[in-house]
Amino acid sequence: MADDDAQRCDEPGELSEPRAEFDMEFVDWLPGGRAVIPVESQGRFTWLVVRGHVSEQARQEFVRELQHIVGRGLWRQDWPAGAD
């Protein structure tokens, strides 16, 4: 995902306050031969992906699905206010 594709998810017609943030970061290598690993930190959920293992079409579909899940309130990140 391009750096500018970080998502603060809301769908039209849903609450205007973002309930989750996620992005995708491409890396050269992940342990255990994995192609994708989710990493959660205070205020952000990042999918680490080995370069060349996710096509542009798959990335777009993944983003749409995450936007739907978050936009419908099925995934919430409840970190304390002021999380960095």
C-alpha angles and dihedrals in degrees: 000000000000115000090251092057096079106134133226095184128222127135123217110277093023129106111297095226112092112242100189140017126207141163140176122237122192117222136179097235143007128196121262094023090284120159096201133025126176115223122193123199133164106298099358142065113205128190109211109208129184109238113259095024099092122053121216090250092052090048092052092048091048092051091049092051093048091048089052094048093048095039091056092050094248091126122039131174109211104189120156116275113273094030112168 
